């Protein structure tokens, strides 16, 4: 989370900053255009604080300038108040029989346990601690935790139960040298980062977000071709889908709505989207196609050393076959898997104790339920 401060060095929490923003929006003094990433956008929609962007969405989808399933992620009966300019695609990559065996979170846990019996050493998923393991799993399972702004305790129990199985299987084969190199990493990795580890035979199954054409799909394409692997959408408890990013909105109280709409349309244009600024793959179809062909002459590489063993991995842009497969998957991703970042923080805070065995799953669920109750009631 970011902290916002003034020149005096004082700082306020992101929650306080958001409260200040809400006050400004309600008074009509706030910004005209909003970027709602890592924010509870549902609150802004429910309180009528955002302008209807249906005319922009209808124009873009009518002219087939965007992936309709992605751009329409926030379309409702009473209007469209948010349009994502980008998206992340949760994918799983590995041996064909392994990838095809994963239907949901439980079967993913079964696969990790199976792979541990086949691979007595090293990580299976690329996670090296409980925090990273849980954050990785939240990528495709967080959306299951809320129903009508109420905590789904059954889904939460399932998440922590299966996450504990996965974590225990993962940690059984991780050595001291690996923990020294990667043990402090407590962030979820993209699938490209995990593919880099796979190149050194450090991971049994790759599952994560594809966010960049070169950084992620280039690495996945290289590993797939070298090992005969396949990649597909990563199923969670809610099935397969995408995660919206760079979520654009306009304040309902804006005094310059038309100018603000022009700015949003510009942000969704091919000219801007082809620069691939921000996080995620572009929602603009022409920009998506252009980016997939721009990385042919670019190469990237990584090197690391574990226990005296030095590993090198280099790759370029994704192959044409990988790009075509990626586009197929984008068009198949029929719903948003976006979770609530505030709830995710609480789940990680108490859920890691369920993974490492210092707290039962039932106790962790009660703590999460109690700590999130006031927020969810707003």
C-alpha positions, 0 to 999 in steps of 0.5 A: 500500500502507498502512503500519502504525505505532505512536505513536512514528512507526515503521512496518512494511510491509504484508507484516510486518503480514500476518505478524503477523496470521498469527501471531495467527490461528494462536495464536487471538488474532487478529480474528474477522472478516476483510476480505481485500481486497488480501491473498492469500486463497488462503493463508488457505484452504489453511492452514485458517485460515478458517471455513466460511461455506457455511450463510450462502451457502446461505441468501442464494442460496436466498432470492435475496438476492444475485447468486449468481454473485458471492457464490459466487466462492470456493465450493469442494467442501470449503466456502465460506470467503470471501463478497464483499460487493461487486464491480467489473465490468470494462467496455468502452464505445465505438462498437458496432463497436469494442466488438464487435471486442474478444474478448481482449487481442490484439484489444484491442491491434488496436483501439487501433492502429486507433483511432490511425490514425483519431485522430492526437492525444490518448490512445486508452485514457485512460492517459498513462504506462507504469505506468498503462497496465499497471495498467489492463490488469492489471484483466482480465488479472492472473488469467491470470498464475497457475496453481496458484500457478505463474507462467504465463510464456506469459500474462505474455509475452502480456500484456507484448507486447500492453501494449507495442503498446497503450502505443506506440500510445497515446503517439504522439498524446499532447501535452505539455499532456496530459502536464502535466495527467495524466502523473503519474497512475500509478493505474488509472482506473475507467471513470467517470473515463475516461468523463469524459475521453471527454466532452472527446474525449480518449479513443477507447475506454473500458475499466475497472472499474465500481465505483459506480452514480453515479460510474461508471455515471452517467458511462458512461450520459451518454457513451453516450447523447450519442454513441450508444455501447454498453457490454459486459463487457471481455474479457481473456485469461481472458474476461469476469468480475467482480472480488470486493471487500470479501471477508468471512471468519471466523477458524477459531480464533474463539471467537465464531463464531456472533456473527461469522456474525451480523456477516457476515450483517449486512454482506450485508443490504439495510440495510447494502448500500444505503449503498454503503459501501466500494469496489464495487457491492453483491452484495445484489440488493435494495440494487443495485436501490435504489441504481440508483434513488437517484441520479436527483436527484443530479448530478456534474461535472468541469472541466479545462483543457488547452492553454488549452481548458476542458472541462466535463462533468456527469451524473446517475444512470444511465438506466433502460436503462443500469441494466437493461443493467448488471444483464444484464452482472452476471448474465453475469459468470460467474467471478472475474478477481481477480489476486494483488496481490503478483505485480501489484506485481512485474509493474508494477515490471519490466513498465514497462521492457518497455513503454517499450523499456528492457528486452525482454519476455523479460528482463522476464519473467525478472526477474518470474519470479525475483523472485516465485519465493520468494513463490509457493513459500510 
